[in-house]
Amino acid sequence: MARYAIIGFGCAGYYGAKAIRENDADGEIVVFSEHMARPYNPMLTTYYAAGKIPYDAMFPFGSMKKIAGELKLQVHTGTKVLGINSADRSLQLADGSTEKFDKILIATGARAFAPQIAGLDAENTFYMRTLDDAQKLKDAVESSKYKSALVVGASMVGIKVVELLNAKGIKTTLADMADRIFPLAAYENVSKEIERRISAKGVQLALGASLRKCEKAEGSWLCTMSDDSTVQADMIVLCIGTRAATELADGNIKVNRGIVADSNMQTSCEGIYAAGDCCEGRELQSDEKMIIGLWANAAYQGMTAGANMAGAKAEFDGNFMHNITHFMGMDFIGFGDNRKTGKVITSGDITQGLYVEAVISEDGLVGVNILDNYRISGAVKNYLYRIIREKNAEISPVQRGILIKEGLRPSFIEKMEGTYNG
């Protein structure tokens, strides 16, 4: 009977276990998780902190008892794995014991990243990644003692934190080293429009500057930015980004920014696999290996790894960058690499209603931004995916009907396809 180890039990770990069990009814699956919680979706923590969803809604797979029973798992929560010996596929545990396995899945995810900032300690800082982070911020906001806040990081998570604080009447400043919001997802004029809208709702912007130091001043913080400007804030929330948790990879397991895995999700060491935010995947537009921090990406990687660990044949060829979020009364959707250039086409009024901005290169559609209509996102995403894979794909009649129904002119759709002759 085969023995499988899964280290980390989030999205990738869960789907890895599920795929193993679907392909091996009798194998022993042992799960090691540092924390006590059942698998949860980190992107839902901001919704919980804002009071938009109940606590249990963050856990899409149900209770740990239900998961362990259905998949016949041995689950060790609150158990830290100190290291992996790739030579004999053994794990070193915090209690000093060693366990050997036939196959190992590293699914340790990522951790919130924050540089050392002079004068600021972790105890007085808020983050947004884990359940504990969400509870700490929720409790702080509900205490009503905070009147002003500085959010560092104009990311998808950062903007949700800004939305939460702004809705609670907390005077909020949003800062980022980049000179505009969503620099890796939005085109410049879309960024500027989003900035205009959130500024109109009372949010102060401090873009193009990082947080350099903090000083306590009369019960609040005096925050000095890299451009020497200052911000007064009662609360500081760091949403700067994440770092892949790759510490368990020994010298034989190849690591770049994340653990390197092939299309089977096997690492450079036979029998050891990786999936989720701890590892790199193939970005389809660039054909480069990179970390793709998306829930669906982690799920596909986990399923692929688990199937191959159990002797089945599965491949995951990769994904492309996409972001879909709703905040402060607006929708923003970004598909594709916004650094790619080409002919720019637009549809609609950027200040109100559906607005679409697309970039068309010699190879066809390479990127799209959408404001204020999430309903067309599925059709556009599917078309871009097929363009990347097939080059000469066309928008299907059903997808065309959806786009027209939601307000896109047939001539604009033809421009996206490169078939417009008007």
Residue pairs with C-beta under 8 A, 6 or more apart in sequence:
1 26
1 27
1 28
2 24
2 27
2 28
2 102
2 103
2 310
3 27
3 28
3 30
3 100
3 101
3 102
3 103
4 20
4 24
4 27
4 28
4 29
4 30
4 101
4 102
4 103
4 104
4 105
4 309
4 310
5 30
5 31
5 32
5 91
5 99
5 101
5 103
5 104
5 105
6 13
6 16
6 17
6 29
6 30
6 31
6 32
6 104
6 105
6 107
7 13
7 32
7 81
7 84
7 91
7 104
7 105
7 106
7 107
7 108
7 248
8 32
8 33
8 34
8 106
8 107
8 108
8 109
8 245
8 276
8 278
9 17
9 31
9 32
9 33
9 38
9 39
9 75
9 107
10 39
10 40
10 42
10 107
10 109
10 276
10 298
11 39
11 41
11 276
11 295
11 298
11 299
11 302
12 105
12 107
12 109
12 275
12 276
12 277
12 278
12 298
12 299
12 301
12 302
12 305
13 31
13 33
13 39
13 105
13 107
13 275
13 276
13 302
14 39
14 61
14 67
14 302
15 275
15 298
15 299
15 300
15 302
15 303
15 306
16 105
16 107
16 273
16 275
16 302
16 303
16 305
16 306
16 309
17 29
17 31
17 71
17 73
17 306
18 71
18 302
18 303
18 306
19 302
19 303
19 304
19 305
19 306
19 307
19 309
19 310
19 312
19 314
20 27
20 29
20 306
20 307
20 309
20 310
21 27
21 29
21 71
21 72
22 306
22 307
22 310
23 306
23 307
23 310
23 311
23 312
24 310
24 311
27 310
28 74
29 71
29 72
29 73
29 74
30 73
30 74
30 76
30 99
30 101
31 73
31 74
31 75
31 76
32 76
32 79
32 80
32 81
32 91
32 93
33 75
33 76
33 77
33 78
33 79
34 78
34 79
34 80
35 77
35 78
35 130
35 131
36 77
36 78
37 59
37 77
37 131
38 59
38 61
38 62
38 63
38 64
38 67
39 59
39 60
39 61
39 67
40 58
40 59
40 60
40 131
41 58
41 59
41 60
41 295
42 129
42 130
43 157
43 295
44 53
44 57
44 58
45 58
45 128
45 129
45 130
45 131
45 133
45 134
46 128
46 134
46 157
46 160
46 161
46 164
47 53
47 57
47 58
47 160
48 54
48 55
48 57
48 58
48 134
48 138
49 128
49 134
49 135
49 137
49 138
49 141
49 161
49 164
50 138
50 160
50 163
50 164
50 167
51 138
58 131
58 134
61 67
64 75
64 77
67 73
67 75
68 74
68 75
79 93
79 94
80 93
80 94
81 91
81 92
81 93
81 94
81 248
82 92
82 93
82 94
83 91
83 92
83 248
83 250
84 90
84 91
84 92
84 104
84 106
84 248
84 249
84 250
84 253
84 272
85 91
85 92
85 250
86 250
86 252
86 253
86 269
86 272
87 252
88 100
89 100
89 101
89 102
89 103
89 104
89 271
89 272
90 98
90 99
90 100
90 101
91 98
91 99
91 100
91 101
91 104
92 98
93 99
102 271
103 271
103 272
103 273
103 309
103 310
104 271
104 272
104 273
105 273
105 274
105 275
105 302
105 305
105 306
105 309
106 248
106 249
106 259
106 267
106 272
106 273
106 274
106 275
106 278
106 279
107 274
107 275
107 276
107 278
107 302
107 305
108 245
108 246
108 247
108 248
108 276
108 278
109 245
109 276
109 277
109 278
110 129
110 242
110 243
110 244
110 245
110 277
110 278
110 291
110 293
111 129
111 242
111 243
111 245
112 127
112 128
112 129
112 130
112 133
112 238
112 240
112 241
112 242
113 240
113 241
113 242
113 243
114 125
114 127
114 238
114 240
115 240
117 211
117 212
117 213
117 214
118 212
118 213
118 214
119 213
119 214
119 215
119 216
120 213
120 214
120 221
120 236
124 236
125 236
125 237
125 238
126 133
126 136
126 137
126 140
126 235
126 236
126 237
126 238
127 133
127 237
127 238
127 239
128 134
128 137
128 157
128 160
128 161
128 237
128 239
129 157
129 242
137 161
137 164
137 237
140 146
140 235
141 164
141 165
141 168
141 170
145 234
146 170
146 234
146 235
147 170
147 171
147 234
148 170
148 171
148 172
148 173
148 220
148 232
148 233
148 234
148 235
149 165
149 170
149 171
149 172
149 173
149 233
149 234
149 235
149 236
149 237
150 172
150 173
150 175
150 211
150 221
150 223
150 231
150 233
150 235
150 236
150 237
151 158
151 161
151 162
151 165
151 172
151 173
151 174
151 175
151 237
151 239
152 158
152 175
152 176
152 210
152 211
152 236
152 237
152 238
152 239
152 240
153 175
153 176
153 238
153 239
153 240
153 241
154 174
154 175
154 176
154 178
154 180
154 181
154 182
154 183
154 207
155 176
155 182
155 239
155 240
155 241
156 182
156 185
156 323
156 325
157 239
158 174
158 176
158 237
158 239
159 174
159 181
159 182
159 198
159 325
159 327
159 328
160 325
160 327
161 237
161 239
162 172
162 174
162 198
162 203
162 327
162 328
163 327
163 328
165 172
165 235
165 237
166 172
166 201
166 202
166 203
166 328
170 235
171 202
171 204
172 202
172 203
172 204
173 203
173 204
173 205
173 206
173 231
173 233
174 181
174 198
174 203
174 204
174 205
174 206
174 207
175 205
175 206
175 207
175 209
175 210
175 211
175 225
175 231
176 183
176 206
176 207
176 208
176 210
177 208
177 209
177 210
177 226
178 207
178 208
179 207
179 208
180 186
180 188
180 191
180 192
180 195
180 207
181 191
181 194
181 195
181 198
181 205
181 207
182 190
182 191
182 194
182 323
182 332
182 334
183 191
184 321
184 338
185 321
185 323
185 332
185 334
185 338
185 369
186 194
186 332
186 334
186 338
186 369
187 338
187 344
187 357
187 359
187 367
187 369
189 350
189 357
190 332
190 350
190 355
190 357
190 369
190 371
193 350
193 351
193 355
193 371
194 330
194 332
194 371
195 205
195 207
197 328
197 330
198 205
198 328
199 205
201 328
204 231
206 225
206 229
206 231
208 227
209 225
209 226
209 227
209 229
210 225
210 226
211 223
211 224
211 225
211 226
211 236
212 224
212 225
212 226
213 223
213 224
214 221
214 222
214 223
214 224
214 236
215 221
215 222
215 224
216 222
217 232
219 234
220 232
220 233
220 234
221 232
221 233
221 234
221 236
222 230
222 231
222 232
223 230
223 231
223 232
223 233
223 236
224 230
225 231
242 277
242 293
244 257
244 258
244 259
244 277
244 278
244 279
244 291
245 277
245 278
246 255
246 258
246 259
246 278
249 255
249 259
249 267
252 268
252 269
253 259
253 267
253 268
253 269
253 272
254 260
254 267
254 268
256 280
256 289
257 280
257 290
257 291
258 274
258 277
258 278
258 279
258 280
258 290
258 291
259 267
259 274
259 278
259 279
259 280
260 267
260 268
260 279
260 280
260 289
261 267
261 273
261 274
261 275
261 279
261 280
261 281
261 301
261 305
263 282
263 304
263 315
263 316
263 317
263 318
264 273
264 304
264 305
264 308
264 314
264 315
265 273
265 274
265 275
265 279
265 301
265 304
265 305
265 308
265 316
266 272
266 273
266 305
266 308
267 273
267 274
267 279
273 305
273 308
273 309
274 301
274 305
275 298
275 301
275 302
275 304
275 305
276 298
276 301
276 302
277 291
277 293
277 298
279 291
279 301
280 289
280 290
280 291
280 292
281 289
281 290
281 291
281 292
281 297
281 301
281 316
281 318
281 319
282 288
282 289
282 317
282 318
282 319
283 289
283 290
283 292
283 318
283 319
283 320
283 321
283 337
284 317
284 318
284 319
284 320
284 385
284 388
284 389
285 320
285 321
285 336
285 337
285 340
285 366
285 388
286 337
292 318
292 319
292 321
294 319
294 322
296 319
297 319
300 316
300 319
301 316
303 314
303 316
304 314
304 315
304 316
307 313
307 314
308 314
320 335
320 336
320 337
320 384
320 385
320 388
321 334
321 335
321 336
321 337
322 333
322 334
322 335
322 336
322 381
323 332
323 333
323 334
324 331
324 332
324 333
324 374
324 377
325 331
325 332
325 333
326 332
326 374
330 371
330 372
331 370
331 371
331 372
331 373
331 374
332 369
332 370
332 371
333 368
333 369
333 370
333 371
333 374
333 377
333 380
334 367
334 368
334 369
334 370
335 367
335 368
335 369
335 377
335 380
335 381
335 384
336 359
336 365
336 366
336 367
336 368
336 384
337 366
337 367
338 359
338 367
338 369
340 359
340 361
340 366
340 367
341 359
341 361
342 359
342 360
342 361
342 362
342 366
343 359
343 360
343 361
344 357
344 358
344 359
344 360
345 357
345 358
345 359
345 360
345 412
345 415
345 416
346 355
346 356
346 357
346 358
347 354
347 355
347 356
347 408
347 409
347 412
348 354
348 355
348 356
348 407
349 355
350 357
350 371
352 372
353 372
353 407
354 370
354 371
354 372
354 373
354 376
354 406
354 407
354 408
355 370
355 371
355 372
356 368
356 369
356 370
356 371
356 376
356 408
356 412
357 368
357 369
358 365
358 367
358 368
358 369
358 415
358 416
359 365
359 366
359 367
359 368
360 366
360 415
360 416
360 418
363 387
363 391
364 387
364 391
364 392
364 393
364 417
364 418
365 383
365 384
365 387
365 416
365 417
365 418
366 387
367 384
368 380
368 384
368 416
370 376
370 377
370 380
373 406
373 407
375 402
375 406
376 402
376 403
376 406
376 408
378 402
379 395
379 399
379 402
379 403
380 403
382 399
383 393
383 395
383 399
383 416
386 393
387 393
394 417
395 403
395 413
395 416
395 417
400 410
400 413
403 413
404 410
404 413
411 420
411 422
414 420
414 421
